[in-house]
Every structure is written in C-alpha cells, then in structure tokens.
Amino acid sequence: MYQTSFYSQRVKECMTGDVVSVGSEVSCIEAVDAMRVHLASSVVVIDTVGRPIGIVTEQDVLRKVAFIRGGDAPITDVMNSPVRSIGDDDLLYQGIARMRRYALRHMPVLDSRGRAVGVLQLHDALAAASGRLMSHVEAMTQARSVDGLRRVKDAQLNVALELFEDGEDLSRVQRLLCGINNDIYQQVIDLCLEGMEADDWGQPPIDFEVVVMGSGGRGESFLGPDQDNGLILDDYPDSDHPRIDRWFYEFGRRLTMELDLIGFPLCKGHVMATNPLWRKNLSQWQSQIAFWVQRRKPSTMLLCDIFFDFSCVYGSGNMTGRLREFVTGAVRHPGFLGALCIADQSHDVGLDWLGRLYAESDAGPNQGKLDLKMLGILPLVGSVRLMALREGIAASGTSDRLLALLDNSAISRDEYDELASALALLTELLLSQQLRDVKNKNRASKHVDPAALGRLQRENLKKAFKDIRSFRAKVRSELTGTLIG
C-alpha cells in the first residue's frame, strides 16, 4: 500500500505550513531579516491580496544581495519572477516532477484563491519517495515536449501495471491515472501557448479555460481514453468574433493534434475544442445550455449527457464554476430531467430477462463477453448524475455525488452502500481486465468474460447489476412518475 499512498499524497501533506512572506515594498535586508527570524530558507514576495509574485531563496541572498545589489535594494530587484507554484491539493508527485523539471528547490503552495499558504521544499518532498518510486517519478519528469510527454504517458501505464501486480487498490490507481492525464493536459496546453507565441500568433486575446468531459470530467478514466475537451472563453463583443475565434481555433487544432500524438486519440464524435459546438464564450455556453434544456430532442439529450460531467483542467476555474452554477439552476426547468431520464434508459444493465449475466452472442473477438462500460458503469453513472442534478449537487465525480446524495438524504445508507460497492466492483473488474490486456500486449478492452470470473465475483456482479437496476427504477419513478416495465 506504500506506493499507492505516495501517489495519492497531496502537496499540503508535505509543505511547510507557515509560509514566510513579505510585501513587494520591502528592502532586501528586511526580507533577509524575516528569513532569519523564522529560520526559513526562502521568502515569498506577495501582492496586496496575498498572491505570490516572486520568491527569494538563501542562494539568492548569497549571490545577489550580498555581492551585487546590497541590503538597501528593493526585494523586487532580486526576487525570482514570475514564480512557479503549485496548488495545496495537487498531488505530491506532480510537485516533485515540476520542481525537478525546472530545477527548483523551493516552490510556493497556493490555496484555491491563489494565496500563498506554504512552501514545498524539494528535499522534504524527495524524503517521501525512495527506490523504485523515484524511478517512476524520474520517468514522469521528462523534457516538456511532445516526445517527452509521450514517454510520460508510457510511464503512466508502467506505474499502473506495477501497482496492479502489487495488489494495490484499483480505485486509487484509477485516480492516479486521471491525475497524470490532467498533468499531461496542462503541460500540452503550455506547449501550445508557447508555440503560438513563437509562431507570431501572440498571447491569448482573452482569458480562457479548458474543460474535459465524460469520464475525464468525472475523474474516472480507464486506460486509453479519447479526447472529450472544450473551451470556455471570457465574454467578448460579437464584432471581435472573427479575430478571437480564429486564434482559439488554431489553439484547439494544435492542442488536439498534440494530444493525439501523445496518446489521447481524437474523439470520433468530434467532442473537441476544434468543433465550435464545444468552443464558446461563457454567455454563449449559457445560451446553448438553455436551448438544450428547452429543446429536449434526442440529439440534444445526448449532448447534455456528454457535457454535464465537465470539469476544469486548465485555467483559474472561475468561469467553469459559474457555468456549473448555471447548469445546476437550468436543469430544474419543468420536465427536463424527466426527458433526460427517459433518454438515459437506453443503458440497461448486463442481465438478461432470466437474471443471468449477459454475454454477446455475435461471432467476433467479444463473443461470450460482457461490455462492462456500456452495461454497468454507464447505467450507474447516468442515474447518479440525474439524481445529483435534481438535488442541485455541483460535484462531477460519481463517488462524490453519491456522498452528497447521502448527506442530502436523497438516498438511504443502504442505497449508498449498495451503489458505492457496485461502482468499486465495476471499476476493479474493468481496470484489472484492461491492465491484463496491456500486460499481454493486447489492446485494452471494455469487455470481460464472465466465465473467467470466480463464482463469488459472478454473484457479486449480478447483485451489483440488480442494485443498479433497482436504483434506476427509483430515479425514473421520481423524475417521470413511471416505472421501468
């Protein structure tokens, strides 16, 4: 369990809690005195609202203050700026990778408001990892290039395989996979922005955020996820649309192509930032969602099903949060959730009419196998999403939604236990199948052979399907007034 524990550790668990900070108006000698009083090896320079604008380390004191600038010089003359930072809730291994990538010994840690709340020191972070753990981190600390990130994607798979063979909890391995995917996304976006500027496109004309949808938005990706991404742009005048959209189309083109080269296949349904349907400013997104809610056609219900699990993977998250608030209010339009529920009923569980595990009968590589994603995970995810939307729950992950539904008394403790167990079992069976596929040099599959499962596993899977089916009947009854018959 030690390896998984390391990969799930957060930066806040390893940072120095009391950040030593000074304002930008102080002198070098005052900053050095603050370091001396607090026995600190660095000091963070902050603006008037507590956001870091620079950092000064002991080495800066020796190299710049003592021999070049002198104690009376403003601290802004010697600080390292712009400062690279990391969030307090980010994964520790990502902090180690980032510090090694940029040769940093100290890095400010920020809270959700962007304020400095601590400092991550490389020697403390490295103390949390040793042996082969560091070899994994080294593999995930590649040069920031498409080739380097392709190697990171390969290293991600190797880490997952090793954790699987060590018997680690696969739900935690899944969270690790999603964390690495998000980190790769962020680095690819930075590369695209640098490339755009180098090619005379300039910097982004307005603020923007990148969102991922579907399983990526829920933090529940399995192996080999394709791209489901989009852009939320800051509002701008209609007259600026040709200029601004031209820039972001080029950005989306580079982003999707580089992700494809790294190992995130292009989405066959074109749910990507290159498609104007998924590239809008905040007001346009709100208008689009209002239209979907009122339209209630099968095609728009499908778009809602894809989009409603969105989460921010790049940017401040402010616009994503505002859009989430809008969605939470908009879906309460009379009749909408009932219509979405009826559209969702196409995903039934993997039991035949006699209550036996369903297996495909058509000739082919999946004959006799069960599609766990289509006939297990999607029916559960969809029903939990519907109930969460009804309750005004903003969370996008299925586990978080279930906890919130329990807290809201929308489901009982027994229902929570049944559905959480079903989600854990389906995740374990599908991810372990995919890891075995990859280990055997096969393509990761969504299909599991019921005959290859042990008797207890088959019985537990049947129970999971029955619990999901029962919950779906409850959701349909409450949202539409009808029963599955």
Secondary structure by P-SEA (a helix, b strand, c coil): caaaaaaacccccccccccccccccccaaaaaaaaaaacccbbbbbcccccccccccaaaaaccccccccccccccccccccbbbbbccccaaaaaaaaaaacccbbbbbcccccccbbbbaaaaaaaccaaaaaaaaaacccccaaaaaaaaaaaaaaaaaaaaacccaaaaaaaaaaaaaaaaaaaaaaaaaaaaaaccccccccbbbbbcccccccccccccccccbbbbccccccaaaaaaaaaaaaaaaaaaaaaaacccccccccccccccccccaaaaaaaaaaaaaaccaaaaaaaaaccccccccccaaaaaaaaaaaaaaacccaaaaaaaaaaccccccccccccbbbbccccccccccccccccaaaaaaaaaaaaaaaccccccaaaaaaaaaaaccccaaaaaaaaaaaaaaaaaaaaaaaaaaaaccccccccccccccaaaaaaaaaaaaaaaaaaaaaaaaacccccc
